[in-house]
Amino acid sequence: MKKYLINTLILGVFMSTSAFAELSTEQTQQLKEINQLLKKNPSTISGLHASLKQYVESQAQAEKAQAASHDWLYNNDAHPITGNSDGQLVVINFTDYNCPYCKKLDKNLAQLVSENSDIKIINVYVAFKQQQVEGLNTNAVLYAMNVWKETPEVFPEVSRLLMAKSGLHTKSSLEIVAKETGTEAELKTTQEQSQTLTTNHQVFRSLGLTGTPTMMINGNILAGYVPYERLLAIVGNGS
């Protein structure tokens, strides 16, 4: 237990500040406390050194992956945009129409953009739960990307209806959405959308991400569902 507490304290200090940045008064005090704890518990030094080294390496890899994938994520017409397409605050939203927490988060994001006209949400689709709908040569995200490309003016309504469906999508649920929005012609897989989805998955993995929903705001990663009040605070702080 003591070793766990020391680990937590040290990692907390390093995760709360950039490497080699000037330390705050609080961080300086924390480092003094860490030094005292290590002197009293020298057996923990080796494990902590390995943990810190691993953390620094993982941070460097994440920054490298974000730089490599920047254009794919931020300058790609294949990704549907909600909110203000010219918004200054950009949210990368890794999402899936078959993910229950993505559906829940989508309501918060919809409220967020309705209350803030300067937010741009780039929806990057991944499909972990369903690669193909039985009876159709497509799935929910491929269909949505096709709608975005061919009939972008109806995409917001298509996306809303897809998110409103509880559970996994079926041939029937997709056909109902398509009929209601006049997008039956987009219920097909195209090579372009398939390749986009494949690359989305590759980028997702390269960033070290593991599940949806996951958001990136100013380079910071927010994994999992985020309650509206916390989301509002994060956006308000710009980080």
Rosetta blueprint (number, residue, H / E / L):
1 M L
2 K H
3 K H
4 Y H
5 L H
6 I H
7 N H
8 T H
9 L H
10 I H
11 L H
12 G H
13 V H
14 F H
15 M H
16 S L
17 T L
18 S L
19 A L
20 F L
21 A L
22 E L
23 L L
24 S L
25 T H
26 E H
27 Q H
28 T H
29 Q H
30 Q H
31 L H
32 K H
33 E H
34 I H
35 N H
36 Q H
37 L H
38 L H
39 K H
40 K H
41 N L
42 P H
43 S H
44 T H
45 I H
46 S H
47 G H
48 L H
49 H H
50 A H
51 S H
52 L H
53 K H
54 Q H
55 Y H
56 V H
57 E H
58 S H
59 Q H
60 A H
61 Q H
62 A H
63 E H
64 K H
65 A H
66 Q H
67 A H
68 A H
69 S L
70 H H
71 D H
72 W H
73 L H
74 Y H
75 N L
76 N L
77 D L
78 A L
79 H L
80 P L
81 I E
82 T E
83 G E
84 N L
85 S L
86 D L
87 G L
88 Q L
89 L E
90 V E
91 V E
92 I E
93 N E
94 F E
95 T E
96 D L
97 Y L
98 N L
99 C L
100 P H
101 Y H
102 C H
103 K H
104 K H
105 L H
106 D H
107 K H
108 N H
109 L H
110 A H
111 Q H
112 L H
113 V H
114 S H
115 E H
116 N L
117 S L
118 D L
119 I E
120 K E
121 I E
122 I E
123 N E
124 V E
125 Y E
126 V L
127 A L
128 F L
129 K L
130 Q L
131 Q L
132 Q L
133 V L
134 E L
135 G L
136 L L
137 N L
138 T L
139 N L
140 A H
141 V H
142 L H
143 Y H
144 A H
145 M H
146 N H
147 V H
148 W H
149 K H
150 E H
151 T L
152 P H
153 E H
154 V H
155 F H
156 P H
157 E H
158 V H
159 S H
160 R H
161 L H
162 L H
163 M H
164 A H
165 K L
166 S L
167 G L
168 L L
169 H L
170 T L
171 K H
172 S H
173 S H
174 L H
175 E H
176 I H
177 V H
178 A H
179 K H
180 E H
181 T H
182 G L
183 T L
184 E H
185 A H
186 E H
187 L L
188 K L
189 T L
190 T L
191 Q H
192 E H
193 Q H
194 S H
195 Q H
196 T H
197 L H
198 T H
199 T H
200 N H
201 H H
202 Q H
203 V H
204 F H
205 R H
206 S H
207 L L
208 G L
209 L L
210 T L
211 G L
212 T L
213 P L
214 T E
215 M E
216 M E
217 I E
218 N L
219 G L
220 N E
221 I E
222 L E
223 A E
224 G L
225 Y L
226 V L
227 P L
228 Y H
229 E H
230 R H
231 L H
232 L H
233 A H
234 I H
235 V H
236 G H
237 N H
238 G L
239 S L
